[in-house]
Structure formats: C-alpha cells, structure tokens
C-alpha cells in the first residue's frame, strides 16, 4: 500500500486576498513617501516665498521659477485634481511592474480588474472618468475622460519607451520624468491635464499646449 500524501491547495480567493494585502502595503508605502516629498516641496516653496516677501521682491518659489509655460505645479491644483494625479502615479507604478514582468503594457480593463487606481471603480470619483489605453509603437497613453457636459479636465499619462537599438544611459538620474524598467530600459513619463481630446484614436506624444494642456510637475524626485 503506497503512502498517503497530503497536498495543501490554496483557493483562488485566498491568493486574491494575499495579493490584495500586498498591494495595500505597497499603496501605503507609496502614498506615504509621495506625501512626504510633496510636503517638503511645499515647505520649501513657502520658505522661498516668505524670504522673498521679507526682501520686498515678491519672487516666486524656486520650483515654479524652473517651470515652463506648459507646466503646472502640483501644489496649484485643486484637491480633486491632486487626488487623480496621485492615483495615476500609483497606476503607473503598477503598469511599469507588469510591463517589466510580461514585456507588454497592461490594458485598462486588466488594471481595473486588479483594483488598480484610478482605473478601478472608485467611490470617491463622483465624476465617473472613462479610462482607456492607446499604444502606438513606443508611445503609450492612458487617457481619462470625464462625461460630456462635465467641467472637469481630462488626464493623459504619457509614456515614451526608447527606440529599438538605442542604448539607455545608465547614469541618467531617475526622477518624476525618468523611470527605469526591470530590463534596464529608460522611460520618459509625464502626466498631463487639459481639455478633451475628442475621439483620440491613436497614442500621441504631443499634447496641444495651445489649447490649454499642461504637464503636472511636483518639482521633486519621486522614484
């Protein structure tokens, strides 16, 4: 008589629960780190403004002074706009992880199914943004559009992969604009806020700044 072996089977629900716990821990660490960075950025800007006021110059803070006309400071956004921006950075981190693991960018549907913000249903999202991915070669867009008639702006997460055969600079510092995949590929990333893009059918690498599109900038490295 052969010995009886016992096999422990983990149900799918348990695996999903474990994954949710790990994702929750990641969210806590990510959001806490980003909040600390932004608070430091705001403190530095406030100190610069106070110093300028003391000398009577009224000069802008250092972060705003370095921005271009097609950029907006995170600190200047409305609270709801800040919330969507932060959720997009969280979604970007998860999308980059999946791209590193699988070699392909995840669809909005896949991210939503995994509960990744801002693509998953969010009880705090009273507007009801519609998200979709657009991929054309090395250009990747995640576009969020509010319902018709809403006064809220659209969001576009723009990801540019390096051209094939172009070596990435290993010395390039990583910051809010430059991220590195698991295979070493250097990405250029940016988050944009602006009016609707209509029925955009293909990923774009250029946003119409003449129509009011602005790149959101924190002024600090966040990666």
N, C-alpha and C positions, 0 to 999 in steps of 0.2 A: 504494500500500500504506500503510495507516494505521499510525502509530507504535504500538509495543507499550508499554502502560503496566503498571507493576508495582504491585500493591496488597499492603500488609502486613496480614495478618489475624492478630489476636491470639486465640488459642484461649481458650475459656471457662475452661480450667484455669489459664491464666496470669492472667486477670482475677481469678479467685478468689484466686490466690496473692498478687496485688498488694493485693487488699482485705484479706487476712489479715495482710499485713505492716503496712498502715496501721492496722488495728485493734490489732495487737500494740503498735505505737508509742504509740497512744492509751492503751492499758492501762498501759503503763509510766509514762507521764507522770501519768495519773490516780491510780494507786495510790501513786506516789512522793509526789505532792502531799498526798494524804489521809493517808498515814503521817506526813509531817512535821507536818501540822496536829494529828493526834491525839497525837503525841509532845509537841508544845508544850502541848497541853491537859493531858496527864498530868503534865508537868513543873510547870505552873502549879498544879495541884491538889496535887501533892506538896509544893511550896513552901508553899502555904497551910496544909496540914496540919502541916508542920514548925513554921511560925510559931505556929500555934495551940497546938501541944504545948509550945513554949517558954514560952508565957504561961500554960499550965495550963488553957486554956479547952476544948481538945479540939473546937473548932468544925469543921464540915465545910468542904470546899473551896468556892470561890465558884461553880463550875459546879453542884454538887449543891445548893447553897443556893438557886439560882434555879429548880430544877426543881419541878414539881408532883407530886402523889401518883400521877398516871397516867403518869409518865415514868420511864425507867431510863437511867442513864449508860452510854455505850458501854464505858467503862473497867471497869464492873462485870460485863459479860457474860462468859460462858465463851468460850474460844478458838474453839470451833466456831460459837458464836452470832455472834461478831465476824466470822468469815470469811463467813458467809452475808449478814450485813448489808453488808459491803464489796462483795460480789458484786452485791447488789441495787442499790447505788448506781451501780455500773458499768452494770448493765442499765437502770437508769432513765435514765442519760445517753444511751444508745443509743436507747431508746424515745422520748425527747424529740426527738432528732435526726430520727428517722423521722416523728414527728408534725409537726415543723416543715416537713419536705420534702414530705410527702404529704397532710397535713391529717387523717390518721387514725392512731389508736394501733395499733401492731403487735400481732399475736397472739403468744401464747407459742410456737406452732409456728413462726412466721416468725423469731422471735428465736433459737429453738433451732437452726433450720436455718442461721443465720448464725454460730453458735458463740458467742452472747452469754450470759455467765453471769448469773445462776445457772440459766438456763432450758435451756442445752445440757447434755448429759451431762458429768458432772464426776467423774473418777476419785477425787477427794478426798471426794466426797459419799458416804459409806458408808451414809447413812440411806436415800437414794433419795426425795427430795422430789418430789411431783407438783405441777406449776405449771399454773395456768390464769388466763385473764383474764376479768374481769367488767366490763362497761361499761353504764352506765345514764345517758343524758343526758350531763351534765358530770362525772359521777363515774366514775373509772376505778380498778379494783383489779387488782393482780397478787397472787394468793394461792398460797402454797406450803404444802402439807400433807404431813406425814410419814406413813408407813404406819401402819395400825391396829396398836395394841399398842406403838408406839414411845413412849419417854419424852421425845422431843424436841418442842419447841414449834412452832407454825405461825407463818408470817410473812405480813404483809399490807402491800403497798406501796399507799398511798392517794394518789390524785392528784385534785385538785379544780380544774376549769377555771372561769374566770369566767363568770358568767351572760351570755347574749347582750345586747348593748346597754349593758353596764356597762363603763365605761372603766377601764383599768388605770392605776394610779398610777405614772407614770414615775420618781418619786422614791423608790419603795419599794426599800430596800436588798435585794440578793439574798443569801440565806444558805441554811442547810440546810433551811429551811421554805418559802422563796420562790424559785422559778425562773422564768425568762422564756423563752418560745418565740421562734422566729425571727420570727414575725409581731408580736411585742410583747406577746402575751397573758401575763398573770401567773398562774402556777400556785401552788397551795398543796400541798405534798407532805409526807408523813410516812411513816415506817416503823414498823410495829407488830409486837410479839411477844406470843404468848399461846396459850391452849389452842385446840383445834379449834373450828371454826365449823359443824361438821356439813356438810350438803349445801347450803351457801350458793348460792342460785340467782340472786341479783341483787347488783350492786355496792352497797356500803354506805359511808356517810360517817361512821358512828358505830360505834365498837368498844365491846363490853361490858366496861368497866373493872372493873365489879363482879365479873366472872369472872376477872380477872387480866390482861387485856390491857394492855400498857404500850407507850408510844411510846419508841423508842430515840433518844437525844439525844447528840450529840457535844459540844455546848457551844461549838462554833466554826463560823464560816462556812466552807463547803467548796466553794462555787461561784464 
